[in-house]
Amino acid sequence: MILIVAWISFAALVSWASHSRGRDRVNWFAFAVVASPLVAGIVLALLPDLNRIELQRRQHEELLAALRSRDGAAPIDLPQIPARSSGTDYFMPVALRWALFVGAVLCLGYIASVVTGGG
């Protein structure tokens, strides 16, 4: 019982950390419960902070607006940073998603075999 409470508590901690990094709380909580709070925390730490990236994008847009509004200056064609689509963790590569899915399936299979007395 204590193990379950600790598991859920650490999954909630991962969920809170994911929200502070600009990611979806519910998805990361579910991932932490299914895979492991430790694995989810490590994966979350390896991914970029989306809030910081969004702040950099906004600063970049403000700089572009300031440069374009200068009096008598030639038009400047500087590259745009694409806006983040809401609610999507688009920085997680597809290969990493599949690897996490396969790892979660293997972990659940192992847990099921241990619970049923097969291994």
Backbone torsions as a table, in degrees:
resi	resn	phi	psi	omega
1	MET	NA	-41.6	179.3
2	ILE	-64.9	-37.1	179.1
3	LEU	-62.4	-41.0	179.5
4	ILE	-65.7	-42.7	178.8
5	VAL	-64.1	-42.3	178.7
6	ALA	-64.7	-42.7	179.8
7	TRP	-59.4	-47.7	179.8
8	ILE	-66.0	-38.7	-179.9
9	SER	-64.3	-44.8	179.1
10	PHE	-69.3	-33.1	175.3
11	ALA	-64.7	-38.1	176.6
12	ALA	-65.8	-35.8	176.7
13	LEU	-64.5	-42.0	176.2
14	VAL	-63.3	-39.8	178.4
15	SER	-61.1	-44.5	178.0
16	TRP	-63.2	-43.1	179.7
17	ALA	-64.6	-37.4	179.5
18	SER	-65.4	-39.1	178.9
19	HIS	-65.9	-37.8	179.3
20	SER	-70.1	-16.0	177.0
21	ARG	-101.6	12.2	174.4
22	GLY	83.9	23.7	-178.2
23	ARG	-117.2	169.4	-174.4
24	ASP	-77.2	125.8	-177.9
25	ARG	-64.7	-45.7	-173.1
26	VAL	-64.9	-45.5	-179.8
27	ASN	-62.3	-43.1	-178.5
28	TRP	-72.3	-31.9	175.2
29	PHE	-64.9	-45.4	179.3
30	ALA	-62.7	-42.5	178.4
31	PHE	-62.7	-41.9	-179.9
32	ALA	-66.8	-35.9	178.6
33	VAL	-69.7	-43.6	-176.0
34	VAL	-74.2	-51.4	-175.7
35	ALA	-79.9	-70.5	-179.7
36	SER	171.3	139.7	176.7
37	PRO	-60.9	-33.0	179.3
38	LEU	-67.1	-48.0	179.5
39	VAL	-62.9	-44.9	180.0
40	ALA	-63.0	-39.4	177.8
41	GLY	-64.3	-39.9	179.2
42	ILE	-66.9	-45.1	178.7
43	VAL	-62.0	-42.5	179.0
44	LEU	-62.6	-39.6	179.4
45	ALA	-67.3	-29.0	-179.6
46	LEU	-79.1	-21.6	-179.3
47	LEU	-83.9	150.5	-179.2
48	PRO	-69.0	153.5	178.2
49	ASP	-78.2	110.6	-176.5
50	LEU	-69.1	-29.3	177.0
51	ASN	-64.3	-41.8	179.4
52	ARG	-66.7	-39.6	179.1
53	ILE	-65.2	-40.5	177.7
54	GLU	-63.8	-40.3	177.5
55	LEU	-62.9	-43.0	178.2
56	GLN	-63.9	-38.0	178.6
57	ARG	-64.2	-43.4	178.8
58	ARG	-64.1	-41.7	178.0
59	GLN	-63.1	-38.4	178.0
60	HIS	-63.5	-43.0	178.7
61	GLU	-64.6	-39.4	177.6
62	GLU	-64.0	-40.2	178.0
63	LEU	-64.4	-42.8	177.8
64	LEU	-62.2	-42.1	179.2
65	ALA	-63.7	-40.1	179.1
66	ALA	-66.2	-40.6	179.6
67	LEU	-68.3	-36.5	-178.9
68	ARG	-74.4	-24.2	-176.2
69	SER	-90.5	1.4	179.2
70	ARG	-63.5	138.3	179.9
71	ASP	-73.4	133.0	174.0
72	GLY	75.0	4.4	-179.1
73	ALA	-88.9	149.8	176.4
74	ALA	-69.5	150.0	178.8
75	PRO	-60.6	138.6	-178.7
76	ILE	-109.9	128.1	178.1
77	ASP	-107.6	88.1	-179.4
78	LEU	-101.1	152.3	-178.0
79	PRO	-67.3	147.5	177.8
80	GLN	-97.6	146.0	173.1
81	ILE	-94.7	126.6	-176.8
82	PRO	-66.2	144.7	179.0
83	ALA	-74.1	150.6	179.4
84	ARG	-77.4	133.9	174.8
85	SER	-77.7	137.1	-172.7
86	SER	-70.4	138.7	174.4
87	GLY	77.0	11.6	-177.0
88	THR	-122.9	130.8	173.8
89	ASP	-90.5	76.4	-172.7
90	TYR	-79.1	-3.2	178.7
91	PHE	-87.2	-8.2	179.3
92	MET	-85.7	113.1	-178.5
93	PRO	-62.5	154.5	-178.9
94	VAL	-61.1	-40.4	-179.8
95	ALA	-61.1	-39.2	178.8
96	LEU	-67.3	-39.1	177.7
97	ARG	-61.3	-44.6	179.2
98	TRP	-65.6	-39.9	179.3
99	ALA	-62.9	-41.5	178.2
100	LEU	-66.7	-38.6	178.2
101	PHE	-63.9	-46.7	179.6
102	VAL	-63.4	-42.1	177.5
103	GLY	-61.3	-40.9	179.1
104	ALA	-66.4	-40.1	178.5
105	VAL	-64.6	-42.9	178.5
106	LEU	-63.7	-41.6	178.1
107	CYS	-63.1	-44.2	178.8
108	LEU	-65.5	-36.8	176.3
109	GLY	-64.6	-41.0	177.8
110	TYR	-64.8	-44.7	179.1
111	ILE	-61.6	-41.9	179.0
112	ALA	-63.5	-39.4	-179.4
113	SER	-69.6	-35.5	178.0
114	VAL	-68.9	-41.1	-178.9
115	VAL	-65.4	-39.0	-178.6
116	THR	-83.4	-3.7	177.0
117	GLY	87.8	16.3	-178.5
118	GLY	-90.3	-8.1	-177.1
119	GLY	-163.3	NA	NA
